[in-house]
């Protein structure tokens, strides 16, 4: 039936083309032919691209630690993220990125609303070479699970404190050596209601151990992507709310960092961090 309809439509197109010489009709005719062809080429390219990624992923051993940064796999990750967002009709509006200018490798903390959150962050901050501390299930996803492994994404076992500590130390080491910036979700899991969950403040030790900046961000709209993927346009935002300098991180406890980050994500900013109350010894005294 599909083949028969295609033959009928094609025959009709050639008939109309032979009978009509008006320029406007010709333009519409050319578009009518070109658009399906263009769509066909796009879908063919996309299928071929993911087939290539799948075959390539079979050569990646998840048990083998990654020791060298690969520009090739990072490029693949960036292109794949961009393609998935395009196919899903996802629009990303990023603000506050100027705060990242000239920033050394950092720890990115943000709220967690969807499995697409890392995609939006990676697309918004391509120069940051972001890698995430993620649950083991992420690495079992076909194709992308193995690709992100090559880009220094780290698996964390939340049920085993000793193993989790090893992952946190590894993340700190990657930042210290300037290999990548690390992204975490201090809630520990995605929020199914959209409300900000309690923070696991121990994750901020990644920054404190190596004295690096902490970038605080907020993501919105990503929870709608899965239900609308490819069918409807989805608008998302990625906002860089503030940056805690390495010096400020060293002077704050993990609890204080968590409280400050949480208040920003909730839209209730406390006193700006660069205007915090002076320590008693820093207060000038009259003579």
C-alpha positions in Angstrom: 0.0 0.0 0.0 2.8 2.4 0.9 4.6 1.6 -2.3 1.4 2.1 -4.4 0.7 5.5 -2.8 4.3 6.6 -3.4 4.1 5.6 -7.1 0.8 7.5 -7.5 2.2 10.6 -5.8 5.4 10.6 -7.9 3.4 10.1 -11.1 1.1 13.0 -10.2 4.2 15.2 -9.4 5.8 14.6 -12.8 2.4 15.2 -14.5 1.9 18.5 -12.7 5.5 19.5 -13.5 5.1 18.9 -17.2 1.9 20.9 -17.4 2.8 23.9 -15.2 5.5 26.5 -16.1 4.4 29.2 -13.7 7.5 30.2 -11.6 5.6 30.3 -8.2 4.1 26.8 -8.7 7.5 25.6 -9.8 9.0 26.8 -6.6 6.4 25.0 -4.5 6.9 21.9 -6.6 10.7 22.0 -6.0 10.2 22.5 -2.3 7.7 19.6 -2.2 10.3 17.4 -3.8 13.3 18.7 -2.0 12.0 18.6 1.6 11.2 14.8 1.6 14.6 14.2 0.0 16.4 16.4 2.6 14.5 14.7 5.4 15.4 11.3 4.0 19.1 12.2 3.8 19.0 13.5 7.4 17.4 10.4 8.8 19.8 8.2 6.8 22.8 10.2 8.2 21.4 10.0 11.7 20.9 6.2 11.5 24.4 5.8 10.0 25.9 8.0 12.8 24.3 6.0 15.6 25.3 2.7 13.9 28.9 4.0 13.8 28.7 4.9 17.5 27.3 1.6 18.4 30.1 -0.3 16.6 32.7 2.0 18.1 31.2 1.5 21.6 31.8 -2.2 21.4 35.5 -1.6 21.4 35.4 0.3 24.7 36.0 -1.7 27.9 34.1 -0.2 30.8 36.4 -2.1 33.3 39.5 -0.4 31.9 40.3 3.0 33.6 40.7 6.0 31.3 44.1 7.6 31.7 44.3 10.0 28.8 42.0 12.7 27.6 40.7 12.0 24.1 39.7 14.9 21.9 38.1 12.5 19.6 35.7 11.0 22.2 34.9 14.4 23.6 34.1 15.6 20.1 31.8 12.6 19.7 30.1 13.3 23.0 29.5 16.9 22.1 28.1 16.1 18.7 25.9 13.3 20.1 24.5 15.6 22.7 23.8 18.2 20.1 22.1 15.7 17.8 20.0 14.2 20.5 18.8 17.7 21.6 18.0 18.5 18.0 16.1 15.3 17.4 14.2 15.9 20.6 13.3 19.5 19.5 14.9 20.8 22.7 15.8 24.5 22.9 18.4 25.5 25.5 18.7 29.0 26.7 21.9 29.6 28.8 22.5 32.6 30.9 25.4 33.7 33.2 28.0 31.9 31.1 30.2 35.0 31.3 30.9 34.0 34.9 32.9 31.0 33.6 35.4 33.1 31.6 39.0 32.3 32.5 37.8 30.0 35.2 40.1 27.0 35.9 38.6 23.5 36.2 35.7 23.6 38.6 33.0 21.7 40.4 29.5 22.3 38.9 26.5 21.8 41.2 22.9 22.0 40.0 19.4 20.8 40.7 18.4 17.5 39.2 15.1 17.2 37.4 15.7 14.9 34.5 18.1 12.4 32.9 18.6 15.1 30.2 20.1 17.6 32.7 23.8 16.6 31.9 23.0 17.0 28.2 21.8 20.5 28.7 24.8 21.5 30.8 27.3 20.0 28.4 25.6 21.8 25.5 25.7 25.1 27.4 29.3 24.8 28.6 31.3 23.1 25.8 34.6 24.6 26.8 34.4 23.2 30.4 35.0 19.6 29.3 32.3 18.5 31.8 32.3 15.0 33.2 29.8 13.8 35.7 29.7 11.6 38.8 26.8 9.4 37.9 25.0 6.3 39.1 26.1 2.9 37.6 23.0 2.6 35.5 24.2 5.5 33.2 27.1 3.3 32.0 24.7 0.5 30.9 22.9 2.7 28.4 23.7 1.5 24.9 26.2 3.6 23.0 26.3 6.7 25.3 27.2 4.8 28.4 30.6 3.7 26.9 31.3 7.0 25.2 30.9 9.0 28.5 33.2 6.5 30.2 35.9 7.6 27.7 35.2 11.2 28.7 36.0 10.6 32.4 32.4 10.2 33.7 32.7 8.4 37.0 30.4 5.7 38.5 29.6 6.1 42.2 28.2 3.4 44.4 26.0 5.1 46.9 25.4 1.9 48.9 29.1 1.5 49.6 30.6 4.5 51.5 34.2 3.3 50.9 33.8 2.9 47.2 31.9 6.2 47.0 34.8 7.9 48.8 37.2 6.5 46.1 35.1 8.0 43.4 35.0 11.4 45.1 38.8 11.4 45.5 39.2 10.4 41.8 36.9 13.3 40.8 39.0 15.7 42.9 42.2 14.4 41.2 40.8 15.0 37.7 40.0 18.6 38.6 43.4 19.1 40.3 45.3 17.8 37.2 43.2 20.0 34.9 41.8 17.1 33.0 38.1 18.0 33.2 35.6 20.0 35.3 33.3 17.8 37.3 29.5 18.0 37.5 27.4 16.6 40.4 23.8 16.7 41.6 24.0 17.2 45.4 20.4 15.9 45.8 21.8 12.5 44.9 18.9 11.6 42.6 16.5 13.4 40.3 13.5 15.0 41.8 10.2 13.5 40.5 8.1 16.3 41.8 10.3 19.2 40.8 10.9 20.2 44.4 14.5 20.5 45.5 15.5 17.5 47.5 17.8 17.5 50.6 21.5 17.9 49.7 24.2 15.4 50.4 26.8 17.9 51.5 29.6 15.4 51.5 29.8 15.8 47.7 31.2 19.3 48.1 34.4 17.7 49.5 35.4 17.2 45.8 36.1 21.0 45.7 37.4 21.4 49.2 40.1 18.7 48.8 41.7 20.4 45.8 40.6 24.0 46.6 38.8 24.6 43.3 35.9 27.0 42.4 32.3 25.8 42.7 29.9 26.9 40.0 26.3 26.9 41.1 23.7 26.5 38.4 19.9 25.9 38.0 18.2 23.9 35.2 14.5 24.2 34.3 12.2 22.6 31.8 14.2 19.4 31.3 11.5 17.3 33.1 9.3 17.8 30.0 11.7 16.5 27.4 11.0 12.8 27.8 7.3 13.2 27.3 7.6 15.6 24.4 10.7 14.1 22.7 10.6 14.8 18.9 6.8 15.4 19.0 6.8 18.9 20.6 9.2 21.8 21.1 10.6 22.0 24.6 12.2 25.1 26.0 14.8 24.6 28.8 17.1 27.0 30.6 20.6 26.6 32.1 21.4 29.4 34.5 24.8 30.0 36.1 23.7 31.6 39.3 27.1 32.2 41.0 30.7 31.1 41.3 32.4 30.5 44.7 36.1 31.2 44.3 38.6 28.7 45.5 39.4 30.9 48.5 35.8 31.1 49.5 35.4 27.4 49.2 38.4 26.9 51.5 36.8 29.2 54.1 33.3 27.5 54.1 32.2 24.2 55.5 30.4 21.7 53.3 27.2 22.5 55.1 27.6 26.2 54.5 28.3 25.6 50.8 25.2 23.4 50.6 23.0 26.0 52.3 24.2 28.8 50.0 23.8 26.7 46.8 20.4 25.5 47.9 19.2 29.0 48.6 20.3 30.2 45.2 18.6 27.3 43.4 15.4 28.1 45.3 15.5 31.7 44.2 16.0 33.0 47.8 19.6 34.3 47.6 21.2 35.1 51.0 23.6 38.0 51.4 25.9 37.9 48.3 29.0 35.8 49.0 31.3 38.7 48.4 29.6 40.8 51.0 29.5 38.2 53.8 29.8 39.2 57.4 33.5 39.9 58.2 35.2 37.7 60.8 35.5 39.3 64.2 39.3 39.8 63.7 38.7 41.6 60.5 36.4 44.2 61.9 38.2 47.6 62.2 38.4 48.9 65.8 38.4 52.5 66.8 41.6 53.6 68.5 
